[in-house]
Amino acid sequence: MRLPRLLKPLIDVAVPWNVLEEAPDEREKVRKIGYICRGAAIFQTSRLIVYTYGRWNEQETRFLLRNLEYMVTPPYLRKHLFKIESELKLAGLLPPLRTPSHYSTRERPRPGDLVEGVVVRWDGYYSIAKIGESYYAKIPRPHPVGSRLVLRIEAESGSGMYRAHIVSLDKLNVYWNLRVEQRGLRELIEDKSYDTVILTGREGEEVCDLYEDLVSRVKRAKSVDKRILVVFGSPRLGVEEILRSEGLGIESDRMLFINFVPEQGVETIRTEEAIIAVLSILHLMRACLA
């Protein structure tokens, strides 16, 4: 797979812990998770954050997080990182993500390839990382077993064994994968690493009226190397209602409350649909700037 160049500013997407609350059963919940994660990855989301607020349900939140974490993990690493869990009993319904980190495990790694690995054991001074269904890499220094690392292949040193070294994705100008996190809403909104916080919803100002301001903020965030956060509401509560329930306002200069689909042709837009609608506009801006 050709590695896509990394578009900046980096964009993080935040969805509420109860984003699945209208799904009638676990099958539909898993399918919805698949649509959300695919939508986020298509448009180079850096982090997919599940935010908690109010009296949140730990079991429902764990179900959402575990399936998202499973989906973003390369298939050949899953059995090393996930045990048999009730939350993942329907994970087979999740669609393949196919980000660059999910390269085909049937292909033999070649020198210069970037791969993701998990440390499975030590061999003296070296760590042995699994990098495919039947491929392993030897890297300098012992790292904790279970560590996930991004590696650059140097050469093949034996049957199914390679020499490799660790690389920092911060130094690579390519999009590799998205990360999954859980954070409290207040902590997230007040995070100063975000140059702009975009709240999405039908009650916001129309994107046409804020278009120039939005473009200037995207340019500014890129120039100062800061992130943009895009926040979505739940099926029953909009972002504004959720913020106010936590005693948070939307008057901050960092915030924009935008309706990205003015004159929508349907009564309601589902979160997975909103993610594609919103991120496609922001992606176009970033691509044109690049």
Secondary structure, 3 states (H helix, E strand, C coil): CCCCECCCCCEEEEEECCCCCCCCCHHHHHHHHHHHHHHHHHCCEEEEEEEECCCCCHHHHHHHHHHHHHHHCCHHHHHHHCCCCHHHCCHHHCCCCCCHHHCCCCCCCCCCCEEEEEEEEEECCEEEEECCCCCEEEEECCCCCCCEEEEEEEEEEECCEEEEEECCHHHCCECCCCEEEEEEHHHHHCCCCEEEEEEEEEEEEEHHHHHHHHHHHHHHHHHCCCEEEEECCCCCCCHHHHHHHCCCCCCCCCEEEEECCCCCCCCCCCHHHHHHHHHHHHHHHHHHHC
